[in-house]
Amino acid sequence: MREANRAPVGTMGGPATIVQIRVGTTVLGISTGTQGKSAVPDKEVEAFAAMFAERAQRAQNGEKPSAALPGQ
């Protein structure tokens, strides 16, 4: 399940996009925004969503995360 909505004004003062993705038993919420007049392009939103979905699936599969904070 993937859903996305755009708003003319988000928390940063410019256009915003909110995406919800279900991966297995997890629902992820992703919010993007800008301070300018243009929304984050669809391709970038889709790339963020795909990356988060892939990482969530790895976690559900018990796999080691592909990214971590320094020193972790």
GIMO-V428891 format. One record per backbone hydrogen bond with DSSP energy under -1.0 kcal/mol. NH is the residue of the N-H (numbers start at 0). CO is the residue of the C=O. E is the energy in kcal/mol with one decimal. If there is no record, write none. Layout:
((NH | CO | E) (NH | CO | E))
//
This chain:
((2 | 19 | -2.2) (4 | 17 | -2.3) (6 | 15 | -2.5) (9 | 13 | -3.2) (12 | 9 | -1.6) (13 | 33 | -1.5) (15 | 6 | -2.5) (16 | 31 | -2.4) (17 | 4 | -2.7) (18 | 29 | -3.3) (19 | 2 | -2.5) (20 | 27 | -2.4) (21 | 0 | -2.0) (22 | 25 | -3.0) (25 | 22 | -2.4) (27 | 20 | -3.6) (29 | 18 | -2.8) (31 | 16 | -2.9) (33 | 14 | -1.2) (44 | 40 | -2.1) (45 | 41 | -3.0) (46 | 42 | -2.0) (47 | 43 | -2.5) (48 | 44 | -2.6) (49 | 45 | -2.5) (50 | 46 | -2.3) (51 | 47 | -2.6) (52 | 48 | -2.5) (53 | 49 | -2.5) (54 | 50 | -2.3) (55 | 51 | -2.4) (56 | 52 | -2.2) (57 | 53 | -2.1) (58 | 54 | -2.1) (59 | 55 | -2.2) (60 | 56 | -1.8) (61 | 58 | -1.3) (62 | 57 | -2.5) (71 | 68 | -1.9))
//
